[in-house]
Amino acid sequence: MKRTIPRRAEPWGFPQESFDLLDRIAGRIEPEDAALEGWFSKYYRQHRHRFAADLDLVGKYVEPKARVLEYGAIPLVMTGALAALGYEVRALDLAPQRFGKAIRDLGLDVAACDVETEAVPHPGESFDAVLFNELFEHLRIDPIFTLREVHRVLVPGGSLLLSTPNLRSFRGLRNLLLHNQGHAVSAGVYEQYEKLKTLGHMGHVREYTTREVADFLCRLGFRVDKIIFRGGHGRGLVGIAERLVPSLRPFFSLVATKMPLGAAER
């Protein structure tokens, strides 16, 4: 069944063509389990602008037709868009069978892999770029192992594009000071762990600051080249703060480069 995505004016500064492409891909995606339909529709609605921002970053930092590996591919919107744009894209997901029909219909290459415990099923230096979007905050076993695998499969000088919630955002600070909760965009420790059963993957273990993520990547052999604050622009005081001070926005992306092991620490 083809899903109809509502069209509307986009004030976010990304090309309308990006939203049109994303909407076309999303309209072709349907989960195998009808129980996930509501989750997919809500997820796409909430992350639609983030997908457009990710496409913009790929266009700026990844060469056309480059070899790209996407971590955490489900729900496949970004994977399908990259393939449509001509990138040689491969993808990984904990349980791709949840969207098996969509994978076949879109002609995507998505391998099943628990990236927290299993080596990536690709040789070293196989990819020009890795996308690691909205996944870092979900890691609960060994992020060092997972990101070392990212480093391994990248070519020297290859790019890592990583996005994650911004704990030190206006919303994160507000939640800590007013609600005694340590998150910016998630809620409820119980609900996040419950997703292991309801969705088949972990919710947010915790959210991070830019310094925490940048320091972590540098210890693993990456050089962080750029930090981009994204999202937000809510109503009232929240929206005003997020517009005036970009570092208070609820998400950030890091653009990093693979360096020789140990080079980032010297």
C-alpha positions in Angstrom: 0.0 0.0 0.0 1.4 3.4 -1.0 1.3 6.0 1.7 0.3 9.5 0.9 2.5 12.1 2.5 1.0 15.6 3.0 2.8 18.4 1.1 3.4 21.8 2.7 5.7 24.7 2.5 9.1 24.1 4.1 10.6 27.0 6.0 13.7 25.1 7.1 16.2 26.2 4.4 16.6 22.8 2.7 15.6 22.2 -1.0 12.0 21.3 -1.7 13.4 18.5 -3.9 14.9 16.8 -0.7 11.5 16.7 0.9 9.8 15.5 -2.3 12.3 12.7 -2.5 12.0 11.7 1.1 8.2 11.8 0.9 8.3 9.5 -2.2 10.5 7.0 -0.5 8.4 7.1 2.7 5.3 6.5 0.7 6.7 3.2 -0.6 7.6 1.9 2.9 5.3 -0.4 4.9 6.5 -2.5 7.9 5.9 -6.3 7.8 4.1 -6.1 11.2 1.1 -3.8 11.1 1.8 -3.0 14.8 4.8 -1.0 13.6 2.8 1.1 11.2 1.9 3.7 13.8 5.5 3.9 15.0 6.8 4.3 11.4 4.3 7.1 10.6 5.1 9.0 13.8 8.9 8.5 13.4 8.9 9.8 9.9 6.7 12.8 10.8 9.0 13.7 13.7 12.3 13.1 11.8 11.4 14.4 8.3 13.3 17.6 8.7 16.3 15.8 10.2 16.4 13.5 7.2 16.5 16.6 4.9 19.3 18.0 7.1 21.2 14.7 6.8 20.8 14.7 3.0 22.2 18.2 3.0 25.3 17.1 5.0 25.9 14.1 2.7 25.7 16.4 -0.3 28.3 18.8 1.3 30.8 16.2 2.7 30.4 13.0 0.6 31.4 12.8 -3.0 28.7 11.8 -5.6 28.5 8.0 -6.1 30.7 7.4 -3.1 30.5 4.1 -1.1 28.4 4.8 1.9 27.5 2.6 4.9 24.5 3.5 6.9 24.1 2.2 10.5 20.6 1.7 11.9 18.9 1.8 8.6 15.3 1.1 9.7 12.9 2.7 8.7 14.9 2.9 5.4 13.9 6.4 4.4 17.5 7.7 4.3 18.8 4.5 2.8 16.3 4.7 0.0 17.0 8.4 -0.6 20.7 7.8 -0.8 20.3 5.0 -3.3 18.0 7.1 -5.4 20.6 9.9 -5.5 23.2 7.4 -6.9 25.3 6.6 -3.9 26.6 3.1 -3.6 24.9 2.5 -0.3 25.0 -0.5 2.0 23.1 -0.6 5.4 23.0 -2.4 8.7 20.2 -3.0 11.1 19.5 -5.1 14.1 16.3 -6.6 12.6 15.9 -5.6 8.9 13.2 -8.3 8.5 10.8 -5.9 10.2 10.7 -4.1 6.8 11.6 -6.9 4.5 9.1 -6.2 1.7 10.2 -2.5 1.6 13.9 -3.6 1.3 13.0 -5.8 -1.6 10.7 -3.2 -3.3 13.4 -0.5 -3.0 16.2 -2.8 -4.1 18.3 -2.0 -1.0 21.2 -3.9 0.5 20.6 -4.1 4.3 22.5 -6.7 6.4 21.3 -7.9 9.7 23.9 -7.0 12.3 23.9 -6.3 16.1 26.5 -3.5 15.8 27.0 -3.6 19.6 28.3 -7.2 19.7 29.1 -8.3 16.1 31.7 -7.2 13.7 30.4 -5.4 10.6 30.2 -7.9 7.7 32.4 -5.8 5.4 36.2 -5.7 4.9 38.3 -3.0 6.3 38.6 0.3 4.3 35.4 -0.6 2.3 33.6 2.8 2.6 34.2 6.4 1.8 31.6 7.5 4.4 29.6 6.2 7.3 26.3 7.6 8.5 25.7 7.0 12.2 22.5 9.1 12.8 20.4 9.0 15.9 22.0 5.8 17.1 24.8 6.8 19.5 22.3 7.5 22.3 20.9 3.9 21.9 24.2 2.1 22.5 24.1 0.2 25.8 26.8 -2.5 25.7 30.1 -1.3 24.3 30.2 2.0 22.2 34.0 1.7 22.0 33.7 -1.6 20.1 31.0 -0.2 17.8 32.8 2.9 16.8 36.1 1.1 16.4 34.3 -1.0 13.7 33.2 2.3 12.1 36.8 3.3 12.0 37.9 0.0 10.6 35.5 0.0 7.6 36.3 3.6 6.6 39.0 4.4 4.1 41.8 6.6 5.4 40.4 10.1 5.3 36.9 8.8 5.1 34.0 10.7 6.6 31.8 9.9 9.6 28.5 11.8 9.9 27.0 11.3 13.3 23.9 12.9 14.8 22.5 12.6 18.3 20.4 14.6 20.8 22.0 17.5 22.5 21.8 17.1 26.2 23.1 20.6 26.8 20.2 22.1 24.8 17.6 24.5 26.2 15.2 21.5 26.5 17.8 19.4 28.2 18.6 22.1 30.7 15.0 22.8 31.3 14.2 19.2 31.9 17.1 18.8 34.4 16.3 22.0 36.3 12.5 22.0 36.3 11.6 18.3 36.0 14.6 16.5 37.5 15.0 14.4 34.3 18.3 13.9 32.4 17.3 14.1 28.8 16.6 16.5 26.0 14.2 14.7 23.6 13.3 11.3 25.2 11.4 10.6 28.3 11.0 7.8 30.9 13.8 5.3 31.6 11.2 2.5 31.8 9.7 3.4 28.4 13.1 3.5 26.7 14.0 0.0 27.9 10.5 -1.3 27.1 11.2 -0.6 23.5 13.4 -3.7 23.5 10.1 -5.6 23.5 7.7 -3.3 21.7 10.0 -2.2 18.8 12.8 -4.8 18.9 15.6 -2.3 19.7 16.6 -0.2 22.7 15.4 3.4 23.2 17.7 6.1 24.5 20.2 4.8 27.1 21.4 8.4 27.7 21.9 11.6 25.8 25.3 13.4 25.5 26.9 16.8 25.1 29.0 17.8 22.1 32.2 17.6 24.2 31.5 14.1 25.3 30.9 12.8 21.8 33.8 14.7 20.2 36.2 13.5 22.9 35.0 10.0 22.5 35.6 10.0 18.8 39.0 11.6 19.1 40.1 8.8 21.4 39.1 6.3 18.7 41.1 7.8 15.9 38.8 10.4 14.4 39.3 14.2 13.9 36.1 16.2 14.5 36.0 18.8 11.8 32.6 20.4 12.4 29.7 20.5 14.9 26.3 21.6 13.6 23.4 22.3 15.9 20.0 21.3 14.5 16.3 21.2 15.1 14.1 23.0 17.6 12.6 26.4 16.9 9.7 25.6 19.2 7.2 28.1 20.5 7.6 30.8 23.1 10.8 31.1 25.1 12.1 27.7 23.8 11.9 28.8 20.2 13.4 32.2 20.9 16.4 30.7 22.7 17.0 28.1 20.0 16.9 30.7 17.3 19.3 33.1 19.1 21.7 30.6 20.5 22.3 27.6 18.1 24.1 25.6 20.7 20.8 25.4 22.6 19.1 23.4 19.8 18.0 19.9 20.7 20.2 17.9 18.2 23.7 18.2 16.8 25.6 16.5 14.0 29.4 16.0 14.0 31.4 15.7 10.8 34.6 13.7 11.5 37.5 12.3 9.5 39.2 8.9 10.0 42.8 9.4 11.1 45.5 6.8 11.7 45.0 5.1 15.0 46.5 7.3 17.8 46.9 10.3 15.5 44.1 12.3 17.1 45.7 12.0 20.5 49.2 13.2 19.5 
